[in-house]
Amino acid sequence: MGKFFLWLVILFVIGCSIYLSVNWIKIRLDYSSLESEAERLFGPTSDCPYEQVPELLLKMADERNIPLRQDGVKVYVDEWDGYRVLQFGYVDSILIFNFKALYFSFSFVDTVFFNSK
């Protein structure tokens, strides 16, 4: 009887670790896709105006259920030094048995020089 409960506990731990790792991989893939889209849209060779980048990122995040909010995306422009900065960040979580949540914080910053002196 003791071996049965031991195997039950081992299977439970393996199942929980698989559940957590699959959800963690999904969260990382969502962040990677958002990051690559931001690099593509904000790059110096992009045909998208920098003012529209936050709107497009928010639209993509909404389509993929990524918890990115309007106040989480910022674009800074310094016309004097000739660079633009895109910054966004958000917090995502995995709920464990509707009891405890694991939180993951993601942030991204990209600087693009558009004007040479």
C-alpha positions, 0 to 999 in steps of 0.5 A, a space after each residue: 500500500 505504501 508503494 502505491 501512494 509513493 507512485 501516486 505522489 511521484 506521478 502527481 509531482 511529474 504531472 505538476 511539473 509538466 503543467 508548469 513547464 508547458 505554461 511557462 514555455 507558452 508565456 515565453 513564446 508569447 513574449 518572444 513573438 511580441 518582442 520580435 514584432 516590436 523589433 520589426 516595427 520599430 527598426 530603422 528600415 521599417 515602413 511603419 511610423 513610430 507613432 503607430 507602433 504602440 497601437 500595433 503592439 497593443 492590437 497584437 497583444 490583445 489578439 494573443 491574450 498577452 496582458 499588455 496595457 496602454 500605459 505599459 508601452 512608451 515611445 520616447 523621441 529625442 530629436 536633438 540627439 537623433 534617437 527613438 526609444 521603445 519601451 514596454 513591460 508587463 506581468 504575466 502569471 500561471 495559476 496553480 490549482 486556483 490557489 497560488 499564482 506564479 508571476 513573471 515580469 517581462 520588459 523590453 527596451 529598443 533604441 533606434 538612431 534615426 539621425 546622424 550628426 
